[in-house]
Amino acid sequence: MTIGELKQNLSSYSDDIPCAYMLWMPEDVFDKAKERGIDITNNQVNRVLSNVYHKADTDIGITWEVISLWIDEVIDETN
């Protein structure tokens, strides 16, 4: 999902509607990869975030461990 898609999805809601939301950005993936000593490209980061969004297990949610697992998966795909 992109920020634009998120804005559009939320546009029908009033500004005063309560909600809970966790937002993961490319910088988060870059930082986690760097922390783990992994070089990652913009394209790989986009794929990590896309996989996390489309394939997330809602019982687990999105955690740093989930981000790390998808980093590994995307890196393995390109090697």
N, C-alpha and C positions, 0 to 999 in steps of 0.2 A: 504494500500500500504506500502511496505517496502522501505527502502533507496535503496536497491539493485534493486527493480523493478523501482523505480524512475530513477536511473542511466541508467538502460537499456532503459527505455522509451525515455530518452533524448540523448542517445548515437548516434543517427543518425543526430543530429543537430551539426552544427559548433559551436565552443566555442564563436564566436563573434556575435551570433544571440541574439538580445535583447529579453527580456521576463520579465514577472512579475510573482511572485510566493510567496505564503505564506506557510510556513512550520510549522506544529504543531508537537511537539515531546511529548513523554511520560512525560517528566518533566513538561510540560505545564499542562497536565491533573492532575498529582500528586499535583502540586502547587495550582490549582484551587480547587481541592477536599479538600486539607488541609486548604485553606483559608475559606472554607465553613464548616469546622469541620467534614469532611467525611473521614473515613478510606477507602482506595481503594486498591485493589490488582493489581499486574502486569497484571493478566488475564483480570480484569475489565477495566484497562486502555487500553489494546489492543483492547477490544471490543468497548470501547468509540471511539477510533481513527478509527477503522474499520467502525463503524456506520456513523461517521462523513464523512468519505471518500465516502462510498457507497450510503449514503442516503442524502447527502447535498442538500439543496435547493440553486441552483446557483443564484437565485435572492437575497437571503439573504447573502450568503457566510458563512464563518466560523468565528464566533465571540466568545467572552468569554461567552456570553449568550447561544449560541448554544452548546458550550462545557459543560456548566453547565446543560443544558437540557438533554444531552446524559449521563452525569454522573448520574443524577437522574434516567433516564430510565434503565441504566445498574444495578444500585443499587437495584431498584425495582424488576428487573428480578430475582435477586439472593436472594431476601428475601421472 
